[in-house]
Amino acid sequence: MLDATIYDRLIGTAAMISEPLRAAIAAVGLIEIAPPSHASLAERLFVEVVNQQLSTKAALSIWTRVEAAASAQAVAPRDLFVPGYEDLLRGCGVSANKVRALQAIREAEEAGWLGADLAALPHAERSAVLCRIRGVGPWTADMAGIFHFLDPDIWPVGDVAAVGVLRRLTERDDTVQTAACFAPYRSILARYMWRTRDTAPAAA
């Protein structure tokens, strides 16, 4: 569970910026910061590459098909991310560019680029390493930082949902400047923006 002191700080900062922002964070309340859901960085990156530029529902549907295809072959999904399985992955809904990115991530892991030492690097340095991998850009590196490394202070400027919700709640276009007020807890702010989006009532 999020530390109550951090929550109080977020509420206080939000109150100085925008009442709708303060109210949105208060409505969500204390959130749980779950431990990393993947055993390795590569596993996280595989999922995030599939997630790129897709809705959560669409991305989950594609990943589920990849898992089913791997199960039918009696292998793990990562074992499909090698030459020879391109058509199978395309049939699951993975684009050709994403297939190449999945292969590149597996190759990077095998080359030792994704070792435990990345956890000790500042996010900017870690992101620079990850962005050397084909198909891994700043958004994917930010998602890995927030959800795999649990870095508390990343504002995912390329995330349409987090940026859009913060703009709506503050009526400010420059979310980088707004999010800077929440340092060193910008990742936590992003989590609240995602939760706010997810709990918003559907439009009539």
C-alpha positions as CSV (number, residue, x, y, z in Angstrom):
1,M,0.0,0.0,0.0
2,L,1.2,3.5,-0.7
3,D,2.8,5.2,2.2
4,A,0.2,7.6,3.8
5,T,2.9,10.3,4.1
6,I,3.4,10.2,0.3
7,Y,-0.4,10.3,-0.3
8,D,-0.8,13.3,2.0
9,R,2.0,15.1,0.1
10,L,0.3,14.3,-3.3
11,I,-3.0,15.6,-1.9
12,G,-1.4,18.8,-0.6
13,T,0.5,19.5,-3.9
14,A,-2.6,18.8,-5.9
15,A,-4.7,21.2,-3.8
16,M,-2.3,24.0,-4.7
17,I,-2.6,23.3,-8.4
18,S,-6.2,22.4,-9.0
19,E,-9.3,21.4,-7.0
20,P,-10.4,18.8,-9.6
21,L,-7.0,17.2,-9.4
22,R,-7.1,17.1,-5.6
23,A,-10.6,15.7,-5.7
24,A,-9.6,13.0,-8.2
25,I,-6.7,11.8,-6.1
26,A,-8.8,11.9,-3.0
27,A,-11.5,9.8,-4.7
28,V,-9.0,7.1,-5.6
29,G,-7.6,7.1,-2.0
30,L,-4.6,5.1,-1.0
31,I,-3.4,2.8,-3.8
32,E,-1.5,-0.4,-3.7
33,I,1.9,-0.4,-5.4
34,A,2.2,-3.9,-6.6
35,P,5.5,-5.7,-6.9
36,P,6.8,-6.4,-10.4
37,S,4.5,-8.8,-12.1
38,H,7.2,-10.3,-14.4
39,A,10.2,-12.3,-13.4
40,S,12.6,-10.5,-15.7
41,L,13.0,-7.2,-17.4
42,A,12.7,-8.9,-20.8
43,E,9.3,-10.3,-19.9
44,R,8.1,-6.9,-19.0
45,L,9.5,-5.4,-22.2
46,F,7.8,-8.1,-24.3
47,V,4.4,-7.2,-22.9
48,E,5.0,-3.4,-23.2
49,V,6.0,-3.7,-26.8
50,V,2.7,-5.5,-27.6
51,N,0.9,-2.8,-25.6
52,Q,2.4,0.1,-27.7
53,Q,-0.2,2.3,-29.3
54,L,-3.1,-0.1,-28.4
55,S,-5.9,0.0,-25.9
56,T,-5.4,-2.1,-22.8
57,K,-8.2,-4.4,-24.0
58,A,-6.7,-4.9,-27.5
59,A,-3.2,-5.5,-26.2
60,L,-4.5,-8.1,-23.7
61,S,-6.4,-9.9,-26.5
62,I,-3.2,-10.1,-28.6
63,W,-1.0,-11.2,-25.8
64,T,-3.6,-13.9,-24.8
65,R,-3.4,-15.2,-28.3
66,V,0.4,-15.2,-28.2
67,E,0.3,-17.2,-24.9
68,A,-2.2,-19.7,-26.5
69,A,0.0,-20.1,-29.5
70,A,3.0,-20.8,-27.3
71,S,1.1,-23.3,-25.2
72,A,0.1,-25.1,-28.4
73,Q,3.7,-25.4,-29.2
74,A,4.5,-26.5,-25.6
75,V,6.9,-23.6,-25.2
76,A,7.0,-20.2,-23.4
77,P,6.0,-17.1,-25.3
78,R,9.6,-15.9,-25.4
79,D,10.5,-19.1,-27.4
80,L,8.4,-17.7,-30.3
81,F,10.5,-14.6,-30.5
82,V,13.1,-16.1,-32.7
83,P,13.3,-16.4,-36.5
84,G,10.9,-18.9,-37.9
85,Y,7.8,-17.9,-35.9
86,E,7.0,-14.6,-37.6
87,D,3.9,-15.8,-39.4
88,L,2.6,-17.4,-36.3
89,L,3.0,-14.1,-34.3
90,R,1.5,-12.1,-37.2
91,G,-1.5,-14.4,-37.0
92,C,-1.9,-13.5,-33.3
93,G,-2.2,-9.9,-34.3
94,V,1.4,-8.8,-33.6
95,S,2.6,-6.3,-36.3
96,A,5.7,-7.0,-38.3
97,N,7.6,-4.2,-36.6
98,K,6.6,-5.5,-33.1
99,V,7.7,-9.0,-34.1
100,R,11.1,-7.6,-34.9
101,A,11.2,-5.7,-31.6
102,L,10.3,-8.9,-29.6
103,Q,13.1,-10.7,-31.3
104,A,15.5,-7.8,-30.6
105,I,14.6,-7.8,-26.9
106,R,15.3,-11.5,-26.7
107,E,18.6,-10.9,-28.4
108,A,19.5,-8.1,-26.1
109,E,18.8,-10.3,-23.1
110,E,21.0,-13.0,-24.5
111,A,23.7,-10.4,-25.1
112,G,23.6,-9.4,-21.4
113,W,22.1,-5.9,-21.9
114,L,19.3,-6.5,-19.5
115,G,21.2,-7.6,-16.4
116,A,20.4,-6.8,-12.8
117,D,22.9,-3.8,-12.9
118,L,20.2,-1.8,-14.7
119,A,18.3,-1.5,-11.5
120,A,21.1,0.7,-9.9
121,L,21.1,3.2,-12.8
122,P,19.2,6.5,-12.8
123,H,16.2,6.3,-15.0
124,A,17.7,8.5,-17.8
125,E,20.7,6.2,-18.1
126,R,18.7,3.1,-17.9
127,S,16.3,4.4,-20.6
128,A,19.3,5.3,-22.8
129,V,20.4,1.6,-22.6
130,L,16.9,0.3,-23.3
131,C,16.3,2.6,-26.2
132,R,19.2,1.1,-28.0
133,I,17.1,-2.0,-28.5
134,R,15.0,-2.0,-31.7
135,G,11.4,-1.2,-31.0
136,V,12.0,0.1,-27.4
137,G,11.4,3.8,-27.2
138,P,11.0,6.3,-24.3
139,W,7.4,5.2,-23.5
140,T,8.4,1.6,-23.2
141,A,11.4,2.5,-21.1
142,D,9.2,4.6,-18.8
143,M,6.7,1.7,-18.4
144,A,9.6,-0.6,-17.4
145,G,10.9,2.0,-15.0
146,I,7.5,2.5,-13.3
147,F,6.2,-1.0,-13.2
148,H,9.3,-3.2,-13.2
149,F,11.9,-1.1,-11.4
150,L,9.2,0.7,-9.3
151,D,11.0,4.0,-9.8
152,P,8.8,6.5,-8.0
153,D,9.7,9.6,-10.0
154,I,9.0,9.1,-13.7
155,W,6.5,11.2,-15.6
156,P,5.6,9.3,-18.8
157,V,5.3,12.2,-21.1
158,G,4.5,9.9,-24.0
159,D,1.6,8.3,-22.3
160,V,-1.6,9.6,-23.9
161,A,-3.8,8.5,-20.9
162,A,-1.8,10.0,-18.1
163,V,-1.1,13.2,-20.0
164,G,-4.7,13.6,-21.0
165,V,-6.1,13.1,-17.6
166,L,-3.7,15.5,-16.0
167,R,-4.5,18.1,-18.6
168,R,-8.2,17.7,-18.1
169,L,-8.0,18.0,-14.3
170,T,-5.6,21.0,-14.3
171,E,-6.5,22.8,-17.6
172,R,-2.8,23.1,-18.1
173,D,-1.2,22.0,-21.4
174,D,2.4,21.6,-20.0
175,T,2.1,18.4,-18.0
176,V,5.9,18.1,-17.6
177,Q,5.9,21.4,-15.7
178,T,2.8,20.4,-13.7
179,A,4.2,17.0,-12.9
180,A,7.5,18.5,-11.7
181,C,5.6,19.9,-8.7
182,F,5.1,16.3,-7.6
183,A,8.8,15.2,-7.7
184,P,10.1,12.9,-6.4
185,Y,6.8,11.0,-6.8
186,R,5.8,11.6,-10.4
187,S,5.3,7.9,-11.1
188,I,2.8,7.9,-8.3
189,L,1.0,10.8,-9.9
190,A,0.9,8.8,-13.2
191,R,-0.6,5.9,-11.4
192,Y,-3.3,8.1,-10.0
193,M,-4.0,9.5,-13.4
194,W,-4.4,6.0,-14.8
195,R,-6.6,4.9,-11.9
196,T,-8.8,8.0,-12.4
197,R,-9.2,7.2,-16.1
198,D,-10.1,3.6,-15.3
199,T,-12.7,4.5,-12.7
200,A,-14.3,7.3,-14.6
201,P,-18.0,6.6,-15.4
202,A,-18.7,5.6,-18.9
203,A,-20.1,8.3,-21.2
204,A,-23.8,8.1,-21.7
